[in-house]
Amino acid sequence: MNKPIPSIGKRAKIEPTDLRGITRQSKSRLTIVSINLGYDEKGYQQKIDWLKFGSASLLRGNPDKNRWDLKAYLSDGAKDFEHSSAYALILPLVGVTFEMVTDHMLHLNAWVDPCLTLGNFHVPRPGYNPLEDLSTKMCKTCEKRHPIVENYIPPFDIDLYRAVAGRPVEIVIGPVYE
């Protein structure tokens, strides 16, 4: 059974994280995840554009059809040592609903999954770039050269997860506009 992770200690600060420089097709595709931070002392809703990245995949969980994973791959054909595509992020969601499509932009609403399954929250903080890590090497066996990253997913960040678990998010997916 999935159980919520207890909130212990101070929550991490939720900072805007721009992953367009390391995600696939970020010159032509844009995904923005805005997160609701609650209300300020004056009663105004606080919301920030938390994540920005290129091409996105939104996949329904199996066997739990109420869970979803929003995923983005690293650019430059980055793979792990087994030659599986490497992820830039995996954001587990629940309650995904269609809001609208306008100007060729898909708008969705959801909540960050408050119940982790095997630590499936892999969202990096600002500055994450495994392509520049010293352990990243270029593949010497494939005809088409590509980076080999040490880990195929960003590390699990429990402090960031505690800060965002159960919060509502708005997701916008579409083309990059001038």
Stockholm file with secondary structure:
# STOCKHOLM 1.0

chainA/1-178         MNKPIPSIGKRAKIEPTDLRGITRQSKSRLTIVSINLGYDEKGYQQKIDWLKFGSASLLRGNPDKNRWDLKAYLSDGAKDFEHSSAYALILPLVGVTFEMVTDHMLHLNAWVDPCLTLGNFHVPRPGYNPLEDLSTKMCKTCEKRHPIVENYIPPFDIDLYRAVAGRPVEIVIGPVYE
#=GR chainA/1-178 SS CCCBCCCCSCCCCCCCEECTTTBTTTTTEEEEEEEEEEECTTSCEEEEEEEEESSCEEEECSSCTTEEEEEEEBSTTCBCTTCCBCEEEEEEEEEEEEEEEETTEEEEEEEECSBCSTTCCBCCCTTCCGGGSTTCEECSSSSSCCEECSCSSCCCCHHHHHHHTTCEEEEEEEECCC
#=GC SS_cons         CCCBCCCCSCCCCCCCEECTTTBTTTTTEEEEEEEEEEECTTSCEEEEEEEEESSCEEEECSSCTTEEEEEEEBSTTCBCTTCCBCEEEEEEEEEEEEEEEETTEEEEEEEECSBCSTTCCBCCCTTCCGGGSTTCEECSSSSSCCEECSCSSCCCCHHHHHHHTTCEEEEEEEECCC
//
